[in-house]
């Protein structure tokens, strides 16, 4: 009986194994057999297609980068061309003014700068430099009783606007270095336009050079500073006297300590009152305009004669 039972169990196990094998082969053919050659070929094809797609994407990215570089190069070339046109527009009226009122040396320097070799941009730069320097001698129509001094200005647009104010009021302008820009800066020219030829501009290397120049004058006058830390208001009657020099500092740092001390010992430090709830200070060109016309009002009297 035991033998019969053992044989029956062995047959049952064999039947179960065969059923499991047939079911596995039917529903999971890849799991029940070794990979066929067609499956392996299909995998290689997928990998090859993926590599081709990657190469195509790389080529497309390279084309895009090349196009961007060409666009940037064209934009830079266009900007340079526009700057040259602006410089040329500035130089032409200045050279006409030079023929009218400047000395022989200035005319000769302008002709040399315009007639030499080299490209047009270098000619324009040289001519504008000569024009600015020659303005230093254009003092026939300038006032002698008041001067504006910008100490280490940083923003060319502000200096250009102040030059325009000085041209309108016939007040000489002095620039004390180091400057935050070059005198042939495009923004400086756009702000000053062709008014530079009507302004007496003198450039000093630093504060020490200007102070030595001022002390060497026959009648130097007083130094009057403008600062938000000034103790006296700018519109106080009797604040200005003939021969005063109105000093304005840099947009970011104001006047240096040496300039402040020199002004305190002479004309004092004036303050333009403002409400500091929303702003910390006035724009430099605005402050200069306020100071210049208040000084002219006190020196010349009321324009209405009252």
PyMOL commands that set and color helices and strands:
alter all, ss='L'
color gray80, all
select helices_A, chain A and resi 2-27+29-32+37-101+104-115+120-137+156-169+186-192+195-198+207-215+257-264+284-300
alter helices_A, ss='H'
color red, helices_A
select strands_A, chain A and resi 146-151+172-176+201-204+223-226+232-233+244-248+269-271
alter strands_A, ss='S'
color yellow, strands_A
deselect
rebuild
show_as cartoon
